[in-house]
Amino acid sequence: MTRKTYSTNINMKKKRTSMPKGLLGALIMTAVIAVIIDYLSLPAYNIHSIETLFLFAGYFGLFAFLSVFWTGKLTKAAFAAVSVSGIIVAFVVVMSILGSEILNAGAFRNQINIVESGNFSEDFDLVQYDKVPNVDYATAKQLGDKQMGKIQGLGSQYNINIDYTLISIDDKIVRVAPLEYQDFFKWLSNKGDGIPGYIEVNVRDASDVSLVTLTDGIIYSPSAFFDQDLLRHVRFTYRTDILDDFSFEIDDAGHPYFVISVIEPKVGFFSGWDASGVIVVDAVTGTMNKYGLDAIPSWVDRVQPVSLAWYQVDNWGYYVNGWFNTVFGRKDVIQTTSGYNYLSINGQTYVFSGMTSAGADQSIVGFSLINLKTKDAFFYRVGGADETSAMSSAQGAVQHLGYIATFPVLLNVEGEPSYFMSLKDQEGLVKMYALVSVTDYSVVGTGTTLAETKANYLKKLVEAGLVDSTGDLEKTVTLPVSKIVSAIIDGNTQYYITLEGDARLFKVSLNLSPETVLTQVGDIVTITYTESTAKTIDATAFDNTSYDY
C-alpha cells in the first residue's frame, strides 16, 4: 500500500511539471520563425519602433495560433499570448492617437525653427552665378551610365546605385554614386575584392565625369549579402537605434563612406521624428562610429533625412493656426510646392522649394531653405510663379527646339529672384540654359552658355522695368590676342583666348561670332562680358577689328 501511494505521488508530480508537447512545439516553432525574421528584417529593438512592436505582437499571436492548432484547445498559455498581443496593439493605437497632429499641432509646427526674411535681394545672395549647378540628377545618371559603359566587362557585374548623392568636396559640387552588385551570384564571385569604385559627376561641368577606382574595394554595401550587407553589419553593433536615410558620401581624400541618420520621436511616443545623430560606416573596412549632432565630421553633408525635414517644413506652414484651421478656415495656411532641388552653399548641402497657398494655384508666397546638416532653415517672402510655371515658360521660349527644362535652382540675379534651369534635348543632353523671373515669369533669358544666358536675361529685366540698368555690369576689353585655342564642349565649339596684358582667360562661343574662326595671335579683338571676379570669363559678345562679318 505504501509503495503504491508513493508511486502515484511521483507520477502526479511529473504530470504537473511537464509541458504539453503541443505548447513546446509551438514555442520552438515560434522561436525559429522569430530568429529567421529577425535576421532577414533586422528590426530595431526599440520601444518607439511601431514596426518592432507589431512584430512582437505577431510573435505572440503566432504562438497562440500554433498552440491551439497542436493541442486542440485554448490553453492558459495561448490565452496569455493573445492577451499580450492585444495589449501591444492597443498600446500602439492609443499612443499614436495621443501623439497625433490633431492633438499636437503646435508641437509639430515648432519642430523646425524657420527664420523669416522679407528682403530677398539683400539676404539671399548665397549661390554665386558662376558656381550654379547645371547638371541635374537625370543628366548625372545618364552621364554615369555612359561612363560605366566605357569599361569593358564592368557592366556585366555591377550596376550604379540610383541615388547620386549631392555633396561638396574640394570646392566642387559633385554627385556620387557607388557601384553595386547586380545579384547574389555576382556578389558571390566578387565579394573577396569588393566593389571596385564609384561614379563622380561634377554638376558644374558635364565633361567632368569619372569612375573612381579604389585601391581596396567597397566591402560593405546595401547590395551585398549576409555579413557584408550594410544594414546587417550596422545592426549587429547598433541594435536599438532607429535608422533612416542611408547616404553614400566621400571624404576630402575620396574615401567612401555610408552616412546613416539615427532618428527618434520628439512629439509623443511615435511621432515627430527627427535626427539625433549619424552612424558613419567606412565602406571598405566596415569601421563604424556614432556621432551626436554636435560632433559630426566636417566633411559629412547629409544628417537630416530630406523626407523628415520637408515634412517639418510642411507642418510649419500648415499648422500656423492649429489643426482645426486646416479643415475649416484654412487661414494663412501654406505648403511646399510639388518639387524641390539641392544647393551647395559654403560647402554644405541645402534643399529648397517654393511655398504656396493651400489652394496650390501655381503661384508662390515665398521660398524655404534647409541645411541638411544643421537643420538651419530660412523662409524668404517672395511672391510669384511656382517652379512648374517657370519650367513651362522656359520651354515655351525654345518650343521650336522641343527642349525640356530641368527643375529650377533659385538665384539672386541683381536683386531679382530668378529661376535657373538647364534645357535638355530628347536624348537628355544639356543644350541651352534659361533664367526666368520669379515675380514675372514671362521674362525669360536663354543662351548656349551661362554668360550669354545671363546677358540676355538682364536685357529682358531692363525691358520689363524690373532692373534699372545693366550698364555698370557690362564690361568690354580691347587688346591684342596673345593665345587662342579651340575645344568642343558638349558638341559646341568654344574658343579660349588670352589677351596681352590681361591675366584672365576668356571663353568665347562660336555662336557669338563667326570671326572667332578667323582670329589669330596678334589680332586686336573686343570682348564684351559681364563683370566678374573669376579668372575665367564667359564672353557675351566678340568682335575682331580686322574683319567685318
CORGINOR-V574097 format. One line per field, one symbol per residue. ss: DSSP state (~ for helix, > for strand, _ for the rest). A space follows every 50 residues. Layout:
ss=???
//
This chain:
ss=_~~~~~~~~~~~~~~~~___~~~~~~~~~~~~~~~~~~~~~________~ ~~~~~~~~~~~~~~~~~~~~~____~~~~~~~~~~~~~~~~~~~~~~~__ ____~~~~~____>>>>__~~~~_____~~~_____~~~~~~~~~~~~~_ ___~~~_>>>____>>>>>__>>>>>>>>>>__~~~~~~~____>>>>>> >>______>>>>>>>>>>__>____~~~>~~~~~~______>>>>>>>>> _____>>>>>>>>>>>>___>>>>>>>>>>>>_____>>>>>________ _____~~~~~~~~~~~~~____~~~~~______>>>____>>>>>__>>> >>>>>>>_____>>_>>>>>>_____>>>>___>>_~~~~~~~~~~~___ ___>>___>>>>>__>>>>>>>>>_____>>>>>>>>______>>>>__~ ~~~~~~~~~~~~~__________>>>>>>>>>>>>>>>>__>>>>>>>>_ ____>>>>>~~~__~~~~_____>>>>>>>_____>>>>>>>>>_____
//
